[in-house]
Amino acid sequence: MVTFAGLSEADERSYKPPARLIQAPVAQVTEASLARARRHKLIVQAWTVNDRATMDLLLAQGVDGIISDAPATLESAILAAP
């Protein structure tokens, strides 16, 4: 995601994703990187997210998946998400 997020606007226009899915450390999943991924119709999964506040934020931002060592916390966050 670092390389992908660091593309210039000109490079992004010609970018051809090598896959339809990005799995990235949570620190690299930002509103800007999510927006860029959406423009390329990519699925975004964040890892490793173990705290509820970060789970809630990512779900609100529309991340497609969360990888966690705290499955009960993640299930609770998913069930509470709008």
C-alpha positions in Angstrom: 0.0 0.0 0.0 3.0 2.3 0.6 3.9 2.2 -3.1 0.3 2.4 -4.2 -0.4 5.3 -1.9 2.7 7.2 -3.0 1.8 7.3 -6.7 1.7 10.7 -8.3 -1.7 11.7 -9.9 -0.2 11.1 -13.3 1.1 7.7 -12.4 -2.2 6.8 -10.8 -4.0 7.4 -14.1 -1.9 4.7 -15.9 -1.7 2.4 -12.9 -2.8 -1.2 -13.5 -3.3 -3.0 -10.1 -1.6 -6.4 -10.1 -4.5 -7.8 -8.0 -8.0 -6.8 -6.9 -7.2 -6.9 -3.2 -4.9 -4.9 -0.9 -4.0 -6.1 2.5 -2.2 -3.5 4.5 -1.0 -2.7 8.0 -3.6 -0.5 9.7 -1.2 2.5 9.8 -1.2 2.6 6.0 -5.0 2.5 5.6 -6.0 6.2 5.5 -8.9 8.0 4.0 -6.7 9.0 1.1 -5.4 5.5 0.5 -9.0 4.1 0.7 -10.2 6.7 -1.8 -7.4 5.8 -4.2 -8.2 2.1 -3.8 -11.9 2.8 -4.5 -11.0 4.6 -7.7 -9.3 1.4 -8.8 -12.2 -0.8 -7.5 -9.9 -2.6 -5.1 -10.9 -4.5 -2.0 -9.1 -3.2 1.1 -8.3 -5.3 4.2 -6.5 -3.8 7.2 -4.3 -5.8 9.6 -3.7 -6.3 12.5 -6.5 -4.4 14.3 -7.2 -5.3 17.9 -8.8 -2.3 19.5 -12.4 -1.4 19.2 -12.0 2.3 18.4 -9.8 1.6 15.4 -12.2 -1.1 14.2 -15.1 1.3 14.5 -13.2 4.0 12.5 -12.2 1.6 9.8 -15.7 0.2 9.4 -17.1 3.8 9.2 -14.5 4.6 6.5 -15.7 1.6 4.5 -12.8 -0.8 4.7 -13.8 -4.2 3.3 -12.1 -6.4 5.8 -10.3 -6.3 9.1 -7.8 -8.9 10.3 -7.6 -9.2 14.1 -6.3 -11.2 17.0 -9.5 -10.1 18.9 -12.3 -11.9 17.0 -14.9 -11.2 19.8 -14.2 -7.5 19.7 -14.3 -7.4 15.9 -17.6 -9.3 15.9 -19.1 -6.8 18.3 -17.8 -3.9 16.2 -19.3 -5.4 13.0 -22.7 -6.0 14.7 -22.8 -2.5 16.0 -21.8 -0.8 12.7 -24.6 1.0 10.8 
